[in-house]
Amino acid sequence: MGRQSDEDSAQFYVDTYDASVPDWPGEPDFYRSMAADAARAGGGVLELACGTGRIAVRLAREGLDVVGLDLSARMLERARKKSAGLTNLRWVEGDMRAFRLERTFALVIVPGHAFHNLTTPGDQVACLACVRRHLAPRGRLVVHLDHQDLAWLGALTSGRGGVFETAEEFTHPVSGNRVRTSRAWWCEPADQAVICQTRWEEIDADGVAIDRWLNQPVRLHCVFRFEMEHLLARESFAVEAIYGDFSRRPLTDASSDMIWVARAEPGEDQSASEG
């Protein structure tokens, strides 16, 4: 069993992303509904950190005007292959902290916990400021966040940190073999950060691990409810709703997710040409 290089591991992640990342319950329908509202308002949809187009491609297939932006050229290459023939879908390689698209949108979405990749207040504010400039008057922003599990975070600081634990399994899209995933997490409370490292093992028909990939540790920021509320207020967003899941149930202590819906109120500068 070989240990792959960083380059091989990065490509493996892209190649297997669609097979390994499932939808959250109710997620596609939620974004379809939000995008339909945007279309009725006469505007398009921008997805930030779109990856391979898990959400963007679906919305484009509904006939919506969609732009997907991501920092990874590899992810976008995969997205373009998936969306061949969709003329209402545009892919842009760019940083969600600093982009300029020369147009506005009725809806901007940041799915899949991608906002957690912004690890400093400066990064978070820069992203929201860019979004604000690219939203049409009264346009909406949707941000999907993890609702922090304090017991889990506490456990990472008291013995569980850095231990690889079994996670999901999925079928390799090319070989058809089973892929077993495990993850190790660390917590740095002073920085409000968690670090994740993922290991994958491909298992053949005899149950033997025939290959292994290990990614570089990924640093994520733990965003808490009122922190997000303050960030949105700082960039002149009005919070329309905070849901605990994609069925639009209220956020409670037991919720595992936070889905924020915020509106860009008129009266502020929203000119994309200044971004």
C-alpha positions, -999 to +999 in steps of 0.1 A: +000+000+000+016+033-011+014+067+005+006+092-023+022+126-028+004+159-019-002+163-057-018+129-059-039+134-028-052+168-041-062+152-075-078+122-057-100+147-037-112+164-069-118+131-087-139+116-059-155+148-046-189+141-061-190+106-048-178+114-013-198+146-005-235+140+000-263+166+000-276+177+034-313+166+038-335+190+020-306+211+007-312+209-031-349+219-028-340+248-004-316+263-030-340+257-058-367+276-039-343+305-031-331+306-068-367+306-081-374+336-060-343+352-075-354+344-110-388+360-103-370+391-091-352+392-125-317+383-113-292+355-115-274+333-089-238+334-078-224+304-059-191+311-040-167+282-033-187+262-059-163+233-061-173+209-088-207+225-091-227+203-068-253+230-064-247+253-094-251+227-120-285+217-106-297+253-106-285+258-141-304+227-153-336+244-139-330+271-165-315+296-141-288+321-149-259+309-127-222+318-120-200+295-100-167+309-085-140+288-069-103+292-061-094+257-074-087+253-111-089+216-107-124+218-092-136+241-120-121+218-146-143+190-132-173+214-130-169+223-167-170+187-177-201+181-157-219+211-172-210+208-209-238+222-230-252+245-203-250+279-218-266+296-188-238+286-165-204+304-162-174+293-142-149+318-127-116+310-110-114+335-082-110+342-045-143+347-026-125+374-006-117+395-037-136+391-069-150+415-095-176+402-120-190+435-134-226+425-126-250+420-098-271+390-087-304+385-070-290+357-049-255+348-036-250+314-019-221+300+001-231+263+006-214+234+022-198+252+052-173+269+028-174+301+048-155+283+076-124+284+053-122+322+060-100+320+091-096+357+101-121+386+106-104+404+078-111+375+054-147+372+065-154+409+061-136+411+027-159+382+015-191+398+027-181+432+013-175+416-021-209+399-019-226+432-009-212+449-040-224+421-062-259+419-049-288+437-066-309+460-043-327+438-018-309+408-031-303+378-008-273+361+007-275+325+020-246+312+041-246+275+054-226+271+086-219+244+111-237+249+144-208+244+168-209+214+190-193+226+222-190+191+237-171+179+206-148+209+206-141+203+243-132+167+236-107+178+210-088+197+237-089+169+263-075+138+246-093+132+213-074+157+192-052+144+165-067+108+166-078+094+132-114+082+135-136+064+110-158+086+088-178+079+057-173+052+030-181+057-007-176+039-040-146+051-061-162+065-093-136+049-116-125+016-100-157+008-083-138-002-052-148+009-017-130+039-002-127+041+035-124+076+050-109+086+084-103+120+099-082+136+126-092+169+142-074+194+164-088+224+182-070+257+190-094+275+213-074+307+215-078+311+177-113+297+176-100+272+150-101+236+142-077+217+119-088+187+099-067+160+081-083+133+060-070+099+051-085+077+024-079+040+018-091+022-014-102-014-005-103-041-032-128-070-035-109-091-010-110-064+016-073-054+012-062-018+013-045-013-021-038+025-020-038+054+005-041+091+002-035+117+029-043+154+024-027+184+039-043+196+072-071+221+065-076+250+089-112+261+096-127+289+117-155+281+142-182+306+136-207+312+163-242+326+160-237+361+173-203+364+156-221+359+123-248+383+132-222+410+139-203+403+107-235+407+086-245+438+104-210+453+098-216+449+061-251+463+062-270+430+058-304+426+074-309+391+088-341+376+073-339+342+089-317+317+107-326+281+102-314+250+120-318+229+088-329+230+052-365+223+062-365+258+076-370+247+112-358+272+138-323+271+151-322+253+185-295+239+208-299+205+190-294+219+155-263+207+137-264+235+111-271+272+107-286+284+075-284+322+073-306+342+050-297+379+048-310+407+026-291+436+011-313+466+020-315+495-004-297+527+003-262+512+006-235+513-022-239+480-041-220+488-072-200+458-085-180+481-107-164+495-075-154+460-063 
